[in-house]
Amino acid sequence: MKSLIALCVTAIVAAVPAAQAQQSWSPSRNVEIVVGSAPGGSNDRTARTVERAIVEGKLIPVSLTVVNRPGGGSTIAFNYVNQKKGDPHTLLIGTTALLTNHIVGTSQLSYMDFTPVASLFNDYVVFAVNPNSPIKTGKDLIAKLKENPQSVSIGFATTLGSHNHIAAGLLAKSVGVNARNLKAIAFKGSAEAITSVLGGHIDLVTTAAGNVAGHVAEGRLRVIGVSAEKRFPGAFAQVPTWKEQGANLVYGGWRAIMAPKDITPAQIAYWEGVLRKVASNPDWKADLEKNYWSDDFVGHAQFSKDIAKDYNDIKAVLVDIGLAKQ
């Protein structure tokens, strides 16, 4: 009996350092934050804002690098991170493209092929036109869509079925217009779509508020509606929400940090802890306000539940638009 007790004690003592090691995990080499778009857009801005907060706050003991892998509506970045299974030194700027790309069939990967760490914020969609456009208000747009959905060319990034496309489809659906009849045009990036509406080549762009704030402030674009619960401040203070204009539309794309599949609970907890520190930093909150991002931090456990629900909700919209393949 004594020898059995001794063996048990020895096993327990040996297990303690291993458990402590797992609980105290931290990165041991350079960490990559992978972005599925080119420098300059909302996703890239998110990555660099996170990078700055982590580096300036000295929140991790190693270096941090933002890696842009644009193309295929983020599928190139998704494939790259998917190849890093079990590697907690690779992080991904996750967007609803993880859901939409799988639903429309442009990617075999879905949110289930990654580890949700935390959702950082929501980026609500704005609808912007050229200041010379006959579409002066959201109600004008609704009237034109009801009369003839094909009379308004709507540009967005980065693919058909993206969250910017979904926003347009939800607006149509909310006012009784068949979303499949919209004249939708996908651009490689938001900058390209905005340039097209600035040049009068398309009628409308749906995009993140931060992408057009400068143009709005200088009078080069007019925003006719925002898909948030309440009005934005600053350059958008006079722009009514869609709800104020008779359309039941509140919709934004979350921006999250995802990790490869098969990382450990300790590694998930480590990165969630780092991101919670980022989210509580006053400079981060100032960046949220500057970019018109909503302060909606959600940790791993709840986000894992939310993302599954979002998949089903978005699939229903893409079925209405006629793009769902899955």
FENGIMO-V916195 format. One record per residue. N is the residue number from 0. RES is the residue in three letters. PHI is phi as a letter, one per 40 degrees, with the letter a starting at -180 (999 if undefined). NEAR is the number of other C-alpha atoms within 12 Angstrom. Layout:
# FENGIMO-V916195
((N & RES & PHI & NEAR) (N & RES & PHI & NEAR))
This chain:
# FENGIMO-V916195
((0 & MET & 999 & 7) (1 & LYS & c & 8) (2 & SER & c & 9) (3 & LEU & c & 10) (4 & ILE & c & 11) (5 & ALA & c & 12) (6 & LEU & c & 13) (7 & CYS & c & 14) (8 & VAL & c & 14) (9 & THR & d & 14) (10 & ALA & c & 14) (11 & ILE & c & 14) (12 & VAL & c & 14) (13 & ALA & c & 14) (14 & ALA & c & 14) (15 & VAL & c & 14) (16 & PRO & d & 14) (17 & ALA & c & 14) (18 & ALA & c & 15) (19 & GLN & c & 13) (20 & ALA & c & 14) (21 & GLN & c & 20) (22 & GLN & c & 17) (23 & SER & b & 20) (24 & TRP & c & 24) (25 & SER & a & 25) (26 & PRO & c & 26) (27 & SER & b & 17) (28 & ARG & a & 16) (29 & ASN & d & 20) (30 & VAL & b & 27) (31 & GLU & b & 34) (32 & ILE & b & 40) (33 & VAL & c & 45) (34 & VAL & b & 45) (35 & GLY & c & 41) (36 & SER & a & 38) (37 & ALA & c & 30) (38 & PRO & d & 22) (39 & GLY & h & 22) (40 & GLY & c & 31) (41 & SER & c & 40) (42 & ASN & c & 49) (43 & ASP & c & 33) (44 & ARG & c & 32) (45 & THR & c & 41) (46 & ALA & d & 37) (47 & ARG & c & 29) (48 & THR & c & 33) (49 & VAL & c & 42) (50 & GLU & d & 34) (51 & ARG & c & 25) (52 & ALA & c & 29) (53 & ILE & c & 32) (54 & VAL & c & 22) (55 & GLU & c & 20) (56 & GLY & c & 21) (57 & LYS & f & 16) (58 & LEU & c & 26) (59 & ILE & b & 28) (60 & PRO & c & 18) (61 & VAL & b & 18) (62 & SER & c & 21) (63 & LEU & b & 29) (64 & THR & b & 26) (65 & VAL & c & 31) (66 & VAL & b & 29) (67 & ASN & c & 31) (68 & ARG & b & 27) (69 & PRO & c & 26) (70 & GLY & h & 23) (71 & GLY & g & 28) (72 & GLY & f & 40) (73 & SER & g & 41) (74 & THR & c & 34) (75 & ILE & c & 29) (76 & ALA & c & 37) (77 & PHE & c & 46) (78 & ASN & c & 29) (79 & TYR & c & 30) (80 & VAL & c & 37) (81 & ASN & c & 33) (82 & GLN & c & 20) (83 & LYS & b & 25) (84 & LYS & d & 23) (85 & GLY & g & 22) (86 & ASP & b & 29) (87 & PRO & c & 38) (88 & HIS & c & 32) (89 & THR & b & 39) (90 & LEU & b & 49) (91 & LEU & b & 50) (92 & ILE & c & 47) (93 & GLY & c & 46) (94 & THR & b & 46) (95 & THR & c & 45) (96 & ALA & c & 47) (97 & LEU & d & 49) (98 & LEU & c & 44) (99 & THR & c & 45) (100 & ASN & c & 36) (101 & HIS & c & 32) (102 & ILE & c & 34) (103 & VAL & c & 31) (104 & GLY & g & 25) (105 & THR & c & 29) (106 & SER & a & 26) (107 & GLN & c & 22) (108 & LEU & c & 30) (109 & SER & b & 34) (110 & TYR & d & 39) (111 & MET & c & 23) (112 & ASP & c & 28) (113 & PHE & b & 37) (114 & THR & b & 43) (115 & PRO & c & 42) (116 & VAL & c & 44) (117 & ALA & a & 41) (118 & SER & c & 39) (119 & LEU & c & 41) (120 & PHE & a & 38) (121 & ASN & b & 36) (122 & ASP & b & 41) (123 & TYR & c & 40) (124 & VAL & c & 47) (125 & VAL & b & 48) (126 & PHE & b & 49) (127 & ALA & b & 50) (128 & VAL & b & 43) (129 & ASN & c & 32) (130 & PRO & c & 25) (131 & ASN & c & 18) (132 & SER & c & 25) (133 & PRO & c & 20) (134 & ILE & c & 27) (135 & LYS & c & 25) (136 & THR & b & 30) (137 & GLY & c & 35) (138 & LYS & c & 24) (139 & ASP & c & 20) (140 & LEU & c & 38) (141 & ILE & d & 33) (142 & ALA & c & 25) (143 & LYS & c & 24) (144 & LEU & c & 33) (145 & LYS & c & 24) (146 & GLU & c & 19) (147 & ASN & a & 19) (148 & PRO & d & 28) (149 & GLN & c & 23) (150 & SER & c & 21) (151 & VAL & b & 33) (152 & SER & c & 31) (153 & ILE & b & 41) (154 & GLY & b & 43) (155 & PHE & a & 43) (156 & ALA & b & 41) (157 & THR & b & 41) (158 & THR & a & 33) (159 & LEU & c & 37) (160 & GLY & g & 45) (161 & SER & c & 47) (162 & HIS & c & 43) (163 & ASN & c & 44) (164 & HIS & c & 47) (165 & ILE & d & 51) (166 & ALA & d & 46) (167 & ALA & c & 54) (168 & GLY & c & 39) (169 & LEU & c & 38) (170 & LEU & c & 43) (171 & ALA & d & 40) (172 & LYS & c & 29) (173 & SER & c & 27) (174 & VAL & b & 28) (175 & GLY & g & 21) (176 & VAL & b & 27) (177 & ASN & c & 26) (178 & ALA & c & 33) (179 & ARG & c & 28) (180 & ASN & c & 25) (181 & LEU & c & 35) (182 & LYS & c & 28) (183 & ALA & c & 36) (184 & ILE & b & 33) (185 & ALA & c & 33) (186 & PHE & b & 31) (187 & LYS & c & 27) (188 & GLY & a & 37) (189 & SER & c & 38) (190 & ALA & d & 30) (191 & GLU & c & 27) (192 & ALA & c & 39) (193 & ILE & c & 44) (194 & THR & d & 28) (195 & SER & c & 29) (196 & VAL & c & 37) (197 & LEU & c & 28) (198 & GLY & c & 20) (199 & GLY & g & 25) (200 & HIS & c & 21) (201 & ILE & b & 30) (202 & ASP & c & 37) (203 & LEU & a & 48) (204 & VAL & b & 50) (205 & THR & b & 51) (206 & THR & a & 47) (207 & ALA & c & 45) (208 & ALA & d & 49) (209 & GLY & c & 39) (210 & ASN & c & 39) (211 & VAL & b & 38) (212 & ALA & d & 30) (213 & GLY & c & 20) (214 & HIS & c & 25) (215 & VAL & c & 29) (216 & ALA & c & 21) (217 & GLU & c & 12) (218 & GLY & g & 19) (219 & ARG & c & 23) (220 & LEU & b & 36) (221 & ARG & b & 39) (222 & VAL & c & 47) (223 & ILE & b & 38) (224 & GLY & a & 49) (225 & VAL & b & 44) (226 & SER & c & 43) (227 & ALA & c & 34) (228 & GLU & c & 22) (229 & LYS & b & 23) (230 & ARG & c & 28) (231 & PHE & c & 32) (232 & PRO & c & 23) (233 & GLY & g & 18) (234 & ALA & c & 25) (235 & PHE & b & 33) (236 & ALA & d & 20) (237 & GLN & c & 20) (238 & VAL & c & 30) (239 & PRO & c & 28) (240 & THR & c & 34) (241 & TRP & c & 37) (242 & LYS & c & 24) (243 & GLU & c & 23) (244 & GLN & b & 24) (245 & GLY & g & 23) (246 & ALA & b & 31) (247 & ASN & c & 23) (248 & LEU & b & 33) (249 & VAL & b & 29) (250 & TYR & a & 41) (251 & GLY & a & 36) (252 & GLY & c & 40) (253 & TRP & c & 38) (254 & ARG & b & 41) (255 & ALA & b & 45) (256 & ILE & b & 46) (257 & MET & b & 51) (258 & ALA & b & 44) (259 & PRO & c & 39) (260 & LYS & c & 30) (261 & ASP & g & 22) (262 & ILE & c & 29) (263 & THR & c & 23) (264 & PRO & d & 24) (265 & ALA & c & 22) (266 & GLN & c & 34) (267 & ILE & c & 38) (268 & ALA & c & 27) (269 & TYR & c & 29) (270 & TRP & c & 38) (271 & GLU & c & 34) (272 & GLY & c & 26) (273 & VAL & c & 31) (274 & LEU & c & 35) (275 & ARG & c & 30) (276 & LYS & c & 27) (277 & VAL & d & 34) (278 & ALA & c & 32) (279 & SER & c & 22) (280 & ASN & c & 23) (281 & PRO & d & 15) (282 & ASP & c & 20) (283 & TRP & c & 32) (284 & LYS & c & 26) (285 & ALA & c & 19) (286 & ASP & c & 26) (287 & LEU & d & 32) (288 & GLU & c & 23) (289 & LYS & c & 24) (290 & ASN & c & 33) (291 & TYR & g & 36) (292 & TRP & c & 36) (293 & SER & c & 37) (294 & ASP & c & 28) (295 & ASP & b & 24) (296 & PHE & c & 30) (297 & VAL & b & 29) (298 & GLY & c & 32) (299 & HIS & d & 30) (300 & ALA & c & 19) (301 & GLN & c & 17) (302 & PHE & c & 29) (303 & SER & c & 25) (304 & LYS & c & 20) (305 & ASP & c & 22) (306 & ILE & c & 37) (307 & ALA & c & 21) (308 & LYS & c & 17) (309 & ASP & d & 27) (310 & TYR & d & 30) (311 & ASN & c & 22) (312 & ASP & c & 22) (313 & ILE & c & 37) (314 & LYS & d & 32) (315 & ALA & c & 26) (316 & VAL & c & 35) (317 & LEU & c & 35) (318 & VAL & c & 25) (319 & ASP & c & 26) (320 & ILE & c & 33) (321 & GLY & g & 22) (322 & LEU & b & 28) (323 & ALA & c & 28) (324 & LYS & b & 20) (325 & GLN & c & 23))
